[in-house]
Amino acid sequence: MALRDLIPRNNGSRDLSVPRNDPNPFLAFHREMNRLFDDAFRSFDITPFSSRAMGWPSVEVNETDKAVTVLAELPGLREKDVTVELRDGLLTISGEKKSETEDKERRFSERFYGRFERSIPIDDVDQDKVAASFKDGVLTVTLAKLPAEQQKVRRIAINDK
């Protein structure tokens, strides 16, 4: 098996080579179907396994009675590369990750480079009590809930029948 058989075709380049005479016709059929689907998704400006389709950066939202905490994984970035905004109940994390090398030396890459933006709807928080910290590639945003919202939480008992 050649090295090029291990590299996914959805890396932005099209393979215009003449189909090879593979000894396994199912492998050839599989390869051709992958190429057709990659071309179809590329026309919509999304690829099946792109960072845009999966929602980069990955986030985790935790909620307690007093606050909402949002954790975003941003490996390889510094805090000056990231912007955090809270507007009209929408927390937006944006920035840009720049490539460390030029494309001419890169043979294959699954790493994400470029601008990103992720928006998370967050309601009933005190906009004056928002704190953000950045450590080891993880952004932590803590949003304190409004006092009235803290009192709205009511525990409901579940009865056995």
Secondary structure, 3 states (H helix, E strand, C coil): CCHHHCCCCCCCCCCCCCCCCCCCHHHHHHHHHHHHHHHHHHHCCCCCCCHHHHCCCCEEEEECCCEEEEEEECCCCCHHHEEEEEECCEEEEEEEECCCCCHHHCCCCCCCCEEEEEEEECCCEEEEEEEEEEECCEEEEEEEECHHHHHCCCCCCCCCC
